[in-house]
């Protein structure tokens, strides 16, 4: 990652400010006094962040191809979390651990959407392999609606080795797969789990699939035989939420 990253969009910039991300400079479109932009200005002034009013064409140049909504910020890169620290925090809280691992998802929009759902569903961390993964860039931040500021993101090396270490710690590795042996309605997601989501098209890689304790499928009844990766991830995450809440009652 570079020394600085760009944050674009009103939600993303607002959450970065609220979360205390180190922002070096903020560009706001000149002549645009929409209430969300005025609130962003106010938050930035409270934190003594340099604000520059600039023509929209300057913002277009700073964030080419992005829907910046009149605001662009330069900030320190998203800091990756340490898995050991994440697990220690979960243990101290008394929660049942819930991790999501993205295996080979290179579409930044899918990664952003999954991080957003994971944050909403109370997932403890999203694990991203160093290879064959989308970068945590401005598009991921914007698609996540600012959730990257709150969701611990752990960068891992060898995926199968990481999963085997987690299995030794008592985690159940659940892979989402079209040919899974059980549908997700009848799966057990109340124990410590790592939910593995593969890329669209390729799915979970062969070695990772062999490492999973169980492969679960989402039943398909239409002519299209698969769901978008972020939609599939959302269904499975909230099934885990449903099961855990039912047990807690």
C-alpha positions in Angstrom: 0.0 0.0 0.0 1.1 3.6 -0.7 1.9 6.1 2.1 -1.5 7.7 1.5 -4.9 6.5 0.3 -7.9 8.3 -1.1 -11.3 8.2 0.5 -14.2 9.3 -1.7 -17.9 9.8 -1.1 -19.9 11.4 1.7 -20.5 8.3 3.8 -16.9 7.0 3.6 -15.4 10.4 4.5 -17.8 11.0 7.3 -17.1 7.5 8.9 -13.4 8.0 8.4 -13.6 11.3 10.4 -15.8 9.8 13.1 -13.5 6.8 13.5 -10.4 9.1 13.9 -8.6 8.0 10.8 -5.6 10.2 10.1 -6.7 12.5 7.3 -4.1 15.0 5.9 -6.3 17.0 3.6 -9.9 17.3 2.5 -11.2 18.6 -0.8 -14.8 19.7 -1.1 -16.5 20.9 -4.3 -16.7 24.6 -4.5 -20.3 26.0 -4.5 -21.7 22.7 -3.2 -23.3 23.5 0.2 -25.4 20.2 0.5 -26.0 19.5 4.2 -23.9 16.3 4.3 -20.9 18.3 3.0 -21.4 21.0 5.5 -21.5 18.4 8.3 -18.2 16.9 6.9 -16.7 20.4 6.9 -17.7 20.8 10.5 -16.3 17.5 11.6 -13.0 18.3 9.8 -12.7 21.7 11.4 -13.2 20.1 14.9 -10.2 17.9 14.1 -8.1 20.8 12.6 -8.0 19.1 9.2 -7.0 21.2 6.2 -10.0 21.9 4.0 -9.8 23.1 0.4 -12.7 24.2 -1.7 -11.9 23.2 -5.2 -13.8 23.1 -8.6 -15.5 19.7 -9.3 -13.0 19.1 -12.2 -10.1 19.0 -9.6 -12.0 16.4 -7.6 -12.6 14.4 -10.8 -8.9 14.5 -11.4 -8.0 13.5 -7.9 -10.4 10.5 -8.0 -10.8 9.6 -11.6 -13.7 7.2 -12.4 -15.1 7.5 -8.8 -18.5 9.0 -7.8 -17.0 11.3 -5.2 -20.2 13.2 -4.4 -18.3 16.4 -3.9 -15.7 15.2 -1.4 -12.3 13.6 -1.6 -10.0 13.0 1.4 -6.3 12.0 1.6 -5.6 9.8 4.5 -3.3 7.2 6.1 -3.9 3.7 4.6 -6.4 1.4 6.4 -4.4 -0.4 9.1 -4.6 -4.2 9.0 -5.5 -5.9 12.2 -3.5 -8.7 13.8 -5.4 -12.0 14.0 -4.0 -12.8 17.4 -5.2 -9.5 18.8 -8.6 -10.0 17.2 -9.0 -13.4 18.8 -7.8 -12.1 22.2 -10.4 -9.3 22.1 -13.2 -11.8 21.2 -12.2 -14.1 24.0 -12.1 -11.3 26.5 -15.6 -10.2 25.4 -17.0 -13.7 25.9 -18.5 -13.7 22.3 -18.5 -16.8 20.1 -15.9 -16.0 17.4 -17.2 -15.3 13.9 -14.6 -14.8 11.1 -15.2 -14.4 7.3 -12.4 -15.3 4.9 -12.5 -14.1 1.2 -10.8 -16.7 -1.0 -9.8 -15.1 -4.3 -12.4 -12.3 -4.5 -10.8 -9.7 -6.7 -13.8 -7.5 -7.4 -13.5 -4.4 -5.2 -17.3 -3.8 -5.2 -17.9 -7.3 -3.8 -15.2 -6.9 -1.2 -16.7 -3.6 -0.1 -20.2 -4.9 0.1 -19.1 -8.0 2.1 -17.2 -5.8 4.6 -20.3 -3.6 5.0 -22.5 -6.6 5.7 -19.9 -8.2 8.0 -19.8 -5.0 10.1 -23.6 -4.9 10.3 -23.8 -8.6 11.3 -21.2 -8.3 14.1 -18.5 -10.4 12.4 -15.2 -10.1 14.3 -12.8 -9.8 11.4 -12.6 -10.2 7.6 -9.6 -12.2 6.5 -8.0 -11.3 3.1 -5.1 -13.4 1.5 -2.2 -11.3 0.3 -2.4 -12.8 -3.1 -5.5 -12.9 -5.4 -7.5 -10.4 -3.3 -8.9 -7.0 -4.2 -6.9 -4.1 -2.7 -8.5 -2.1 0.1 -8.8 1.1 -2.0 -11.3 4.0 -2.3 -13.9 1.9 -4.2 -13.9 -0.7 -1.4 -14.2 2.0 1.2 -17.1 3.7 -0.7 -18.9 0.4 -1.4 -18.6 -0.5 2.3 -20.3 2.8 3.2 -17.4 3.5 5.6 -17.5 0.1 7.3 -13.7 -0.4 6.6 -13.2 2.2 9.4 -14.7 -0.2 12.0 -14.3 -3.8 10.7 -10.9 -5.4 11.5 -9.3 -6.5 8.3 -6.6 -9.2 8.6 -4.2 -9.8 5.8 -3.1 -13.5 5.8 -0.3 -15.4 4.0 -1.1 -19.0 3.2 -4.8 -19.5 3.4 -4.9 -23.2 4.1 -2.3 -22.9 6.9 -4.3 -20.1 8.5 -7.4 -22.2 8.4 -5.6 -25.3 9.9 -4.3 -23.1 12.7 -7.8 -21.8 13.4 -9.2 -25.4 13.3 -6.7 -26.4 16.0 -8.1 -23.5 18.1 -11.6 -25.0 17.8 -12.9 -23.2 14.8 -15.3 -24.9 12.4 -14.5 -23.9 8.8 -17.6 -23.5 6.7 -17.2 -23.1 2.9 -19.9 -21.7 0.6 -20.1 -24.0 -2.4 -22.7 -24.7 -5.1 -22.2 -28.4 -4.6 -22.2 -28.3 -0.8 -23.4 -31.4 1.1 -25.9 -29.5 3.2 -28.1 -26.5 2.5 -27.4 -23.5 4.7 -30.8 -23.7 6.5 -29.7 -27.0 8.0 -26.1 -26.1 8.8 -24.8 -25.4 12.3 -23.3 -21.9 12.6 -23.5 -21.3 16.4 -19.9 -22.5 17.2 -16.7 -20.6 16.5 -16.7 -20.4 12.7 -14.7 -19.2 9.7 -17.1 -18.6 6.8 -15.2 -19.0 3.5 -16.5 -17.2 0.5 -15.0 -17.9 -2.9 -14.9 -15.8 -6.1 -17.7 -15.7 -8.6 -17.0 -18.2 -11.4 -14.1 -20.1 -9.8 -15.6 -20.4 -6.3 -13.4 -21.6 -3.4 -10.0 -22.9 -4.5 -9.4 -26.7 -4.5 -6.9 -26.8 -1.5 -9.1 -24.5 0.6 -12.2 -26.5 -0.3 -10.4 -29.7 1.0 -9.5 -27.9 4.2 -13.1 -26.9 5.0 -15.0 -29.0 7.6 -18.2 -28.7 5.7 -19.4 -27.2 2.4 -22.8 -25.5 2.5 -25.0 -24.5 -0.5 -27.7 -22.0 -1.0 -30.7 -23.6 -2.8 -31.3 -22.3 -6.3 -34.8 -22.5 -7.8 -34.5 -20.2 -10.9 -32.8 -20.4 -14.2 -29.6 -18.6 -13.0 -27.6 -21.1 -10.9 -25.5 -18.8 -8.7 -25.7 -15.6 -6.6 -23.4 -12.6 -6.5 -20.6 -13.4 -4.0 -21.6 -10.5 -1.7 -25.3 -11.6 -1.7 -24.4 -15.2 -0.9 -22.1 -13.9 1.9 -24.9 -11.8 3.3 -27.4 -14.7 3.4 -24.9 -16.9 5.2 -23.7 -14.3 7.7 -27.3 -13.5 8.7 -28.2 -17.1 9.0 -25.4 -17.3 11.5 -26.8 -14.3 13.3 -30.3 -15.9 13.3 -29.1 -19.2 14.7 -26.9 -17.5 17.4 -29.8 -15.3 18.5 -32.1 -18.3 18.7 -29.6 -20.2 20.9 -29.2 -17.1 23.1 -32.9 -16.8 23.9 
